[in-house]
Amino acid sequence: MSPHDRFEIRVVCLRGPEGKLWNADYRMVERDREWKVGGVSLRRAEVGI
């Protein structure tokens, strides 16, 4: 990634098969006018929607 690429963080709330709640943090990177996933992390959610 060059220092000039833009990025945003998007959070997606998920419910796992055992009913546990998770937040997936997607790092979205814009390169050449296209948005792509640059990384993702998963963390346990404190509360659901």
VMD Tcl script that builds the backbone (N, CA, C; Angstrom):
set m [mol new atoms 147]
animate dup $m
set s [atomselect $m all]
$s set {name element resname resid chain x y z} {
  {N N MET 1 A 0.848 -1.174 0.000}
  {CA C MET 1 A 0.000 0.000 0.000}
  {C C MET 1 A 0.888 1.230 0.000}
  {N N SER 2 A 0.621 2.143 -0.887}
  {CA C SER 2 A 1.389 3.388 -0.916}
  {C C SER 2 A 0.829 4.350 0.120}
  {N N PRO 3 A 1.596 5.362 0.509}
  {CA C PRO 3 A 1.091 6.303 1.511}
  {C C PRO 3 A -0.088 7.136 1.023}
  {N N HIS 4 A -0.404 7.050 -0.264}
  {CA C HIS 4 A -1.479 7.859 -0.827}
  {C C HIS 4 A -2.791 7.104 -0.996}
  {N N ASP 5 A -2.801 5.801 -0.702}
  {CA C ASP 5 A -4.044 5.032 -0.800}
  {C C ASP 5 A -5.000 5.451 0.315}
  {N N ARG 6 A -6.274 5.562 -0.031}
  {CA C ARG 6 A -7.298 5.856 0.984}
  {C C ARG 6 A -7.762 4.555 1.610}
  {N N PHE 7 A -8.250 4.635 2.860}
  {CA C PHE 7 A -8.827 3.451 3.469}
  {C C PHE 7 A -9.958 3.868 4.402}
  {N N GLU 8 A -10.852 2.918 4.656}
  {CA C GLU 8 A -11.954 3.083 5.600}
  {C C GLU 8 A -12.099 1.790 6.367}
  {N N ILE 9 A -12.656 1.899 7.563}
  {CA C ILE 9 A -12.949 0.721 8.380}
  {C C ILE 9 A -14.461 0.523 8.367}
  {N N ARG 10 A -14.900 -0.670 8.041}
  {CA C ARG 10 A -16.324 -1.032 8.060}
  {C C ARG 10 A -16.515 -2.144 9.079}
  {N N VAL 11 A -17.526 -1.997 9.921}
  {CA C VAL 11 A -17.816 -3.009 10.939}
  {C C VAL 11 A -19.076 -3.765 10.536}
  {N N VAL 12 A -18.989 -5.091 10.555}
  {CA C VAL 12 A -20.121 -5.956 10.244}
  {C C VAL 12 A -20.407 -6.795 11.482}
  {N N CYS 13 A -21.655 -6.774 11.946}
  {CA C CYS 13 A -22.054 -7.555 13.122}
  {C C CYS 13 A -22.517 -8.936 12.674}
  {N N LEU 14 A -21.991 -9.965 13.328}
  {CA C LEU 14 A -22.292 -11.348 12.957}
  {C C LEU 14 A -22.769 -12.128 14.174}
  {N N ARG 15 A -23.573 -13.155 13.923}
  {CA C ARG 15 A -23.969 -14.100 14.963}
  {C C ARG 15 A -23.464 -15.471 14.524}
  {N N GLY 16 A -22.650 -16.090 15.379}
  {CA C GLY 16 A -22.070 -17.384 15.074}
  {C C GLY 16 A -23.067 -18.512 15.258}
  {N N PRO 17 A -22.694 -19.740 14.879}
  {CA C PRO 17 A -23.600 -20.883 14.960}
  {C C PRO 17 A -24.024 -21.225 16.389}
  {N N GLU 18 A -23.231 -20.819 17.378}
  {CA C GLU 18 A -23.594 -21.098 18.773}
  {C C GLU 18 A -24.318 -19.924 19.418}
  {N N GLY 19 A -24.696 -18.930 18.600}
  {CA C GLY 19 A -25.415 -17.774 19.112}
  {C C GLY 19 A -24.526 -16.665 19.648}
  {N N LYS 20 A -23.202 -16.827 19.572}
  {CA C LYS 20 A -22.286 -15.783 20.030}
  {C C LYS 20 A -22.262 -14.642 19.020}
  {N N LEU 21 A -22.092 -13.433 19.540}
  {CA C LEU 21 A -22.063 -12.246 18.692}
  {C C LEU 21 A -20.618 -11.816 18.437}
  {N N TRP 22 A -20.339 -11.420 17.184}
  {CA C TRP 22 A -18.997 -11.022 16.767}
  {C C TRP 22 A -19.068 -9.748 15.949}
  {N N ASN 23 A -18.008 -8.962 15.992}
  {CA C ASN 23 A -17.832 -7.821 15.105}
  {C C ASN 23 A -16.655 -8.121 14.189}
  {N N ALA 24 A -16.888 -8.019 12.891}
  {CA C ALA 24 A -15.818 -8.168 11.913}
  {C C ALA 24 A -15.457 -6.765 11.437}
  {N N ASP 25 A -14.207 -6.360 11.657}
  {CA C ASP 25 A -13.721 -5.048 11.228}
  {C C ASP 25 A -12.983 -5.223 9.904}
  {N N TYR 26 A -13.580 -4.705 8.839}
  {CA C TYR 26 A -12.975 -4.803 7.515}
  {C C TYR 26 A -12.238 -3.512 7.194}
  {N N ARG 27 A -10.975 -3.617 6.819}
  {CA C ARG 27 A -10.202 -2.461 6.371}
  {C C ARG 27 A -10.321 -2.417 4.853}
  {N N MET 28 A -11.041 -1.426 4.354}
  {CA C MET 28 A -11.284 -1.273 2.929}
  {C C MET 28 A -10.276 -0.277 2.365}
  {N N VAL 29 A -9.561 -0.666 1.305}
  {CA C VAL 29 A -8.514 0.162 0.707}
  {C C VAL 29 A -8.928 0.528 -0.709}
  {N N GLU 30 A -8.780 1.807 -1.055}
  {CA C GLU 30 A -9.083 2.252 -2.421}
  {C C GLU 30 A -7.780 2.378 -3.199}
  {N N ARG 31 A -7.724 1.652 -4.308}
  {CA C ARG 31 A -6.580 1.708 -5.219}
  {C C ARG 31 A -7.118 1.831 -6.631}
  {N N ASP 32 A -6.626 2.795 -7.346}
  {CA C ASP 32 A -7.030 3.002 -8.742}
  {C C ASP 32 A -8.546 3.034 -8.886}
  {N N ARG 33 A -9.206 3.761 -7.978}
  {CA C ARG 33 A -10.660 3.954 -7.996}
  {C C ARG 33 A -11.467 2.688 -7.726}
  {N N GLU 34 A -10.856 1.657 -7.163}
  {CA C GLU 34 A -11.560 0.428 -6.792}
  {C C GLU 34 A -11.338 0.161 -5.311}
  {N N TRP 35 A -12.401 -0.258 -4.621}
  {CA C TRP 35 A -12.307 -0.596 -3.203}
  {C C TRP 35 A -12.110 -2.098 -3.054}
  {N N LYS 36 A -11.143 -2.476 -2.216}
  {CA C LYS 36 A -10.857 -3.887 -1.963}
  {C C LYS 36 A -10.651 -4.085 -0.466}
  {N N VAL 37 A -10.858 -5.304 -0.012}
  {CA C VAL 37 A -10.613 -5.628 1.391}
  {C C VAL 37 A -9.105 -5.719 1.590}
  {N N GLY 38 A -8.581 -4.902 2.505}
  {CA C GLY 38 A -7.156 -4.902 2.792}
  {C C GLY 38 A -6.825 -5.715 4.028}
  {N N GLY 39 A -7.841 -6.123 4.790}
  {CA C GLY 39 A -7.625 -6.918 5.990}
  {C C GLY 39 A -8.911 -7.007 6.782}
  {N N VAL 40 A -8.963 -7.977 7.668}
  {CA C VAL 40 A -10.150 -8.145 8.506}
  {C C VAL 40 A -9.718 -8.684 9.866}
  {N N SER 41 A -10.385 -8.221 10.905}
  {CA C SER 41 A -10.158 -8.782 12.235}
  {C C SER 41 A -11.514 -9.100 12.848}
  {N N LEU 42 A -11.541 -10.121 13.662}
  {CA C LEU 42 A -12.777 -10.591 14.281}
  {C C LEU 42 A -12.635 -10.446 15.778}
  {N N ARG 43 A -13.654 -9.855 16.424}
  {CA C ARG 43 A -13.627 -9.693 17.874}
  {C C ARG 43 A -15.005 -9.960 18.445}
  {N N ARG 44 A -15.024 -10.459 19.652}
  {CA C ARG 44 A -16.285 -10.765 20.322}
  {C C ARG 44 A -17.050 -9.475 20.590}
  {N N ALA 45 A -18.328 -9.454 20.293}
  {CA C ALA 45 A -19.159 -8.267 20.497}
  {C C ALA 45 A -19.713 -8.271 21.915}
  {N N GLU 46 A -19.770 -7.096 22.499}
  {CA C GLU 46 A -20.343 -6.955 23.842}
  {C C GLU 46 A -21.869 -7.050 23.792}
  {N N VAL 47 A -22.468 -6.396 22.801}
  {CA C VAL 47 A -23.931 -6.386 22.642}
  {C C VAL 47 A -24.262 -6.537 21.164}
  {N N GLY 48 A -25.464 -6.991 20.878}
  {CA C GLY 48 A -25.930 -7.134 19.500}
  {C C GLY 48 A -26.753 -5.942 19.076}
  {N N ILE 49 A -27.255 -6.025 17.870}
  {CA C ILE 49 A -28.081 -4.933 17.340}
  {C C ILE 49 A -29.475 -5.049 17.905}
}
mol reanalyze $m
mol bondsrecalc $m
mol representation Tube
mol addrep $m
